[in-house]
Amino acid sequence: MNMKHTMNNTLNHLDRHPSVAGQFYAAEPEKLHQEVLKCFSLAVKKKHNQVRAIISPHAGYVYSGKIAASAFNQIDDNINYHRIFLLASSHRDFFDKASVYCDGDYLMPYGKEIVDEVFGKQLVGLYPEIFTDDSEPHLNEHSVEVQLPFLHHVMKSEYKIVPIIIGTKNPAICKKIAHTLKPFLNEDNLFIISSDFSHYPNYEDAIRVDQLTKEAILINNPDVLLHSLSENARKHIPNLVTSLCGWSSVLTLLYMSSTNETFEYHAIDYCNSGDIASSEEGGRVVGYWGIALTEKQMPLGELHISEEDKKKLLHIARKTIEEYCINNIKFNVESTAVNSTLNLHCGVFVSLHKKGELRGCIGLTASKQPLYLSVQEMAISAACHDYRFKPLMAEELENLEIEISVLSPLKKIENIAEIKLGKHGILIEKDNHSGLFLPQVAADTGWSKEEFLGHCAHDKAHLEWDGWKSANIYIFTATVFA
């Protein structure tokens, strides 16, 4: 096993020791290594990219190890994640918060799993009504621990974990937890959600119930999941204790993902304990699904923004500029008042004009935050931080015209024949120099394609006029409204 974290001779007394080594998985490092290798040898191979989260079971490896390995196989293992969040629902301690382990590391048979203690303490300090640093819920809880050998096996780079045990059974609190963690559900981080499915129906009932629960998750709607779990309970299926033992953790993920239409769930692999070993007395089994959450890339030209959403974004931009220029404060937009389109993660430019003349233009080709927040940030930058102009004065607001350009993902091209003037914007990159023109520039200037490229290379990227010929060229479309 790749020893990315090694045991320290002097152990911090607050480090968490394994609680189920020798029970759920082998306690000896080499035996554990072989056990994990066997799980991966049986697992479904990688099928998806841009994975932001996985749902993985947490039973003994002999029962659920293959499914867990299938889920972990979907991870982009060569990414240097800032943090890896592990969310699990408590089996023993119940409290109306989530416990963040942040006073030591997780010790495993192969060494230490390094905890991001600083981040954990910040989380608890900023949101004490939602999070606690009480380590007690972690000490005998297996649902985070059993994920770690799989994570250790697949990751090729150093990483830090944020172990979170959810103690509440209140969906409203799960929603608050999700609201706090949602900004981190992006390409810089990975979320691992620990959950088994049905407990303890017979084999055939488990398959049916697990199918229904899985389909509810794939819809990416927390209300649908809650309804599905309630419907399963009302059916009075013999011996069914729960349809989803980590439902609060899965629900929290859905509250994070459901407002972003670029997120989609994929079922990866399934079995139940009856597939692995003879059923317990009465034919009772436990179900296991491996599921991946991915963020799809929108092709050029596929972004559609309604007229109502355009008006909302223009209103946000104008109110933001007014509040900032007059009162030096940032306009507060209620996140609950924005829909999935306004929560998209995409590039955006804000252009300001006064009596037909450019007064500022700043933007991003991609963003790690929701569109409405990017519009706010770029509106302030265009008004006050465009180096070509003096900061906007309050008396200029009356005649200010605002134009917003929402960008599609960038597409690298090999032939300039792919550029359609008036439809495509361009980004030119070479030797740490870059320059960008929005699609409307070509239409406004009447330039030829070569002039469009030449001006971008010379005026924007500060290259030679024909520097574009040896540069990387990207195209994009834009939804423009003013």
N, C-alpha and C positions, 0 to 999 in steps of 0.2 A: 504494500500500500504506500502511496506517495506521501512521505512524511513532511507535509507542508507546515504542520504545527507540532512542535516537539515538547515533551514533558519537561517542565522546569524542576530542578532538584529541590528548590524551596517553594512549596506550594502556598499560595494565598489561602488562608483559612476560610475565605468566603467563596473560593472556587467551588462550583457545583460538581459533586461526584456522580458517576453513573448510578442509576437506580434500577435498571433492568438488564444490565450486562450479565450474561450467563442465563438469562431467561428468554428475552425477546430476540437476542442475538448473542453471538459468541463473545466471551469475555477476554479471550486471548487475541492479541493483535493479528497474528498470522491466520488463525482460524476465522476471525472476522473478515479478514481480507479475502480468503477463499470463499466464504459465505456470500459476500457481496459480489464477487466475480461470477459466482454461479447464478445469482439473481439477474445480473446484466446479460449473461449468456442466453437466458430464456426470454429476455425482455423485447418489447417492440422497439425498433430502431427509431432514430430521429425522423420526424415527419413534418415538423413545423419550425419556422423561423420567427424572429421578433417576439420571443416568449417573454411575457412579463410576470407570469405567475403559474404555479402548478398546484393541483390538489393531489395529495399523495396519502396513502393509507399508513396506519401506524401500528399494525398488529405484529406478531412474531414473524420473522422473516420467512419461516417455512410456509406460512400462510399467504402473506401479502407482499413478500419481497420482490417477486416478479413484477407486480403491478407498480410498486414504488419505483423500481428501476426503469420501467417504461415511461413513467412520468418524468423522472430525472434525466432520461435520455433526450428529452425535448429542450433542455436548457442549453443556451448558448454558452458553452463551457469555456470559451476563450475570452469572454468579456471580463474586464477588470471592474466588477461591480463596486460601487461605493459602499453599499450595505446589502446584506441578505436578511430580510425579515422572515421570521418563522412564527406563524400565528397558529395557536392551538387552543382548543376548548378544554377547560379543566374537567377532569373526571372525579375529583375529590373535594376541592375547595370551591365554594360558590360565594361570590361577592360581586357587587354591582360596579366593577371596574375591570381593568386589564392590568395584569402584573408584568412589569418589564424587568427582566433580570439585568442588573447593571452594577453589581458589586463584586464581580469576578468573572472568570471564564468558565465555560463548560468543559469539564475533564472527560475524556473518552479513552478507551483502551489503547488507542494509537497516539494519544497526545492531547493537546489543548485545541479547542475551538474558541478562537478569540472573539470575545464579546465587545461590541462598541459601547463601552461603559459611558463615555462622554455624551454620546448621542442619547443613550437611554436616560441618563440623569437630566438632560435638557428636556426630553419629552415629559418626564414626570414633573419637572419644575414648572414647565409652561402650562401643563394641563393636569393639575392635581385632582380635579374633579372627575377625570376619566382614567388616569393611569396611577398606579402605585408602584413603589420600588420594593415592596414586601416580597422577599425571595421565597417565602414558605410555599406558595403554590407550585413552585418549580421543583422542589426537592424530591418529591416522590411521583412526579408527573412524567409519564413516558412519552407523550405524544410529540414533544419537540426532540427529545433525545434520539428516538429511533430514526429520525430523518437525517441525522448528522453523518453517519457513515456513508450514506449514498451521496450526500453533498460533497464530502471530503473526497470521494472517489472520482467524481466527474469534474471538479473544478481544477483548472490548470494554473490559476493565478491565486495570489493571496486574497483573502477576503475577511470581513468581519461580520458577525451575526448580531441580530437584534431579536432575542427570544421573547415572545409575548404570549402569556397565558390569559385567555379571556375567561373571566369568572362569572359573567352575567348571563342571565336567561332572558334579558329584556331587549327586544329588537331595537328599541329607541336608543339604548346605550350603544349597541353595535353600530348604529348609524352615526353616532357621535365619534366613536373610535375611527370609523371609516373616513369621516370628514377630516380628521386630524392627519391620518396616514395617506390620504389620497394624493397629495402633491408628490409623494415619493413613488407612486406607481408609474414609473417611466423607465426609459432605457438604461438609466444609471443604476437601478436597483432591481432586485429580484424578490418576489414574495413566494414563500412556500406555505401552503395551507394544509394542515394535518387533519385528516378525517377519514374514518371508516364509514361505510354506509350502513345497511340494515343489520340489526341485532334482534332477535335470534329466530327468525322464521325458518320454515323448512326450505329445502333447496329451491323448489320451483317458485315459491312465494318470494324468496329473496331476489331471484332474477327479475320477477315482475316489478317488485317495489323499487329495486335499484335502477331499473330502466326508467321508471317514472321520475325518480329523483334526479337522475342524470339529465333527462330531457328538460326538467325545470331549470337546472343550472345552465344548460346550454342556451336557453332563451335570454339569459343575462338580465333578469328582472327580479329584484329581491322579493317583491310582493308575490310573484308567481311561485317562487321557491317556498315561501311561508305557507301559501295556499296548498301547494302540493304536499307539504309535510302534514298539514292539518287533515287533508283528505285521506292520506295514508293511515293516519291515526284513527279516523272515523270508520275505517273499514273493519276494524277489530280483527285483523289478521292474527291467527294464533301465534303466540310467543313473540310477536313483534314489539320490541321495547322502544326502538327508535329507527327512523329511516335514515338518519344521518347523525352520527354521534358528535361530530364537530360542526353541527349546524350553525352555531353562533360565529365561528371563524369563517365558514363559507359565506354566510350571509354578509359579514363585514366586507369580504372581498367583492361581493356583488354590489354592495352599496358604493364601493369605490369605482367599479368598472362600468356600471349600468348607464352612467351619464355620458359616456364617450362612445360614439357610434363606430369608432375605428377598432374597438375591442371586440373579440369574438372568442368563444370557448370551443374546444375540440375534445371529444372523447377519445382517449388513447388506448386504454386496455382495461379489461374487466375479468374478475373471477370472484368466486366466494370460497369460503373455507372448505365447502363440500367438494370442490374440484381438486383439493390438495390432499386431504385426508378424510377418512371415514367420519361421518357426522357424529356429533355428540349425541347423548341419549335424547330420544325424541326427535332426531333428525334436525336439530337446530344448527344454523350456520351464521356466518358473518360475511357481509358483502364488501367488495373493494373495487373502487374505480380510480383510475389515473386520468386526470383531466388537465389540459393546458389552456392558459389564457394568452392569446397573441394580440399584437397590435398590427392591423393590416395597413399596408401602404396604399394610399389612394392613387390610381393612375392619373395621368395628366387629363385635366378637363372634367374630372368626375365630381368635383366639389360643387354642391348646389346649396345656395343660401337663400332662404325665403325673403320676401320683401319685408316682412315683419322683423326678421332677424337683422336685416341690414339697417332698419330704422333703430333697433336696439343698440347695435354697435356704434352707429353714428351718434346716438344720444349719449352713450357711455363716453365716447371720445370727447364730445363737446363739453359735457359736465365735468369731465376730468380736467380738461384744459382750463375751464373757467375757475374751478375750485383751486387749482394749483396756482394760476396766475394772480387771482384776486386774494385768496386767503392762505396760500402756501400750504394747503392740505390736499390729501388725495381723496377723491370722490369714492365713497364706499358703495360698492355694488354687492347686494345680497346674493351670495352664491346659490341660494335656494330658488332665486328668481330666474336663473338661466337654464336653458335647455341643453340637449346633447350637442347641438350644432355649435353653440357658443362655448362649449367645453372642449371642442376639437383642439388637438395639438398640431398646429401648422404655422407656416411662415406668414407674416403680415407686415405691410408697410402703411404708414400714415403720412399722407402728404397734405400740407397746408398751403392755401393760396389766399392772397389778398388782392382784390380787384384784378384777378386774372394772372397775377404774378406769383411765382413760387415764393413761399415764406418759410418753408422747412419741410424736410422729408427724411424720415428715419425708419428703418425696418429690420426684420429678421427673416432669414431664409428658412428657418426651422425654429421651433420653440418647445421647451419642456414644460410649459404651463398652459392652461386653458386659453383659448382665443380671446375671450373678453378681457383677461388680465394682460395679455400681450398687447391688445389695442390700447389699454390704459398706459402701459409703459411706453409704447412707441408714440402715443399722443403727447405725453410729457416731453419725451426726447425731441420730437419734431418741433415743439413749441419753444423749448428752452435750451437744447443742447446740440442743435445743428451748427457746427463751427462756421458755416458760411453766412450765418445771420445772427443778429443780436437777439437776445431772449425776447419773446413776445410780451408786449405790454398790455395791461388790462384794457386800455382804450382802443386797442386793435381788434378786440373780440367781436365787435358788432359786425364788421365786414369780413370776418374770417370764413373761408370755405374749407371744408374738410373732405378729403377723399381717402377711402380705405381700399387697399388691395390685399385680398386674401390669397395666398399662394398655394399652388399644388406642390407636391413633393418634387425635388429636383431630379432630372433625368440627364445622365451624362450621354453626350452624343459623340460620334466619330466622324460625322460628315455634316457640314453646315447646310447641306440640302434639306436636313430635317427642320431647320428653322423656318417658321412661317411668320413673316413680318406682320405686326399688329396682333398676332395671337400669342406668340411666345416671348417671354422675357429671357434674358441670358445672364449667366454668371460665368466670368472668366477667372481662372485661377492659375498662377504660375509663380514658383519661387517665393512663397509667402506673400504674394501680391494678389489682390482680388478686386474685381469691379463688377457692378451689376446695373443692368437697365431693366426697368419694368416694361411689360409689353406695350403700354401706351406711348412710350418714348418714340418708337419707330413711327407710329401713326401721327404723333404731334410734329415730328421733324421732317417727315417725308424722306428720310435717308434710305439709301439702298442697303442691301444686306451687308456688303463690305464696309459701308460707312458706319452702319450700326455696330458692327464688330470692331472696327477701327477706333471709333470714338470711345467705346467701352474699354478697350485695351489701353488707349492713350490717356483719356480723361479720367477714367475711374480706377483702373488697375495700375496706372502709372508705368505702363510698359511701352515699348516701341509701338508705332501705329499698327504694324503687322505682327505684334507679339502674340495675338490670338492664334496664329498659325501653329505655334508650338506649345500652346497652353491647353489646359483642360477646360472644356466648354460644357456647361449645363444649361438645359432649357427648362422652362416652367410656364404654366398658365396662371392667370390671375382673375379672380372675380372682383371687379372694380365697381365701386358705388360711391356716390358723393351727395 
